[in-house]
Amino acid sequence: MTETQAAAQGLERLSINQETLKQWSLPELAEGCAALGITSVGLWRAPVQEFGVRDAAALMSDHGINVTSLCRGGFFSASDPARRAEALDDNRAAIDEAAVLGTGTLVLVSGGLPEGDRDIAAARERVADAIGALVPYAAERGVRLAIEPLHPMFASDRCVVSTLGQALDIAERFAPEHVGVVVDTYHLWWDDRAEAGIARAGAGGRIACFQVADWVTPLPEGVLLGRGQLGDGCVDLRGFRARVDEAGYRGQVEVEIFNPALWARKGTEVLAEVAERYRQHVL
């Protein structure tokens, strides 16, 4: 067994979301993961566009790395027709990028309430309508749309889909091979309906992506960048992984942590720590 193979023991399902190591360039991410024997990453559109989509696809392929997801599409909830058309065009571009990268999963963050709007049910319906408009385009390109419910604290400005049940209510209007859901521990750990939602998603073949991060308090100002390192908070990460597995999910486990304290550290140190915490708290 080589040193890399030994280091990779137990990491076969581990995927590193690019934002977890935001301090790294794409080449650094590819090289760092390959050195530890980690063979999967989740990518984000802006740095991929900056690097070049086809160049990013070639870079990952050259390092033997699979792209498990692309983030993000979505932001469908605008009521203004021009803004809705703009969002659909941007999502078609995201679908094209996902296809070039070879990932079958485009993560969708639905969008918040338009300014002055208080009708959250209508906003969710606009999200469903937009997904319906995109399904044929995505299906032609082999890309599955994955609806991610976000914690309710993001409902006003970022995502009107707050629970797994709400995400499934939209996804189930379409074939499971075309529209699935994202199970993210950071967003769902608090909800006593999450276990039933995971079972429902599994029974319908809807789990497109499984992401893990911990919940720590106090949350920072702005809350978006408050995700905790695995094991630092209160989430039963192993319990979530077990429930997702019981529901039939066999894909990668993607570590997605937005945390400036991690970004300020040396990337190799953070990656090694993530791998060890994954072994300790998720496997």
Disulfide bonds with the S-S distance in Angstrom:
none
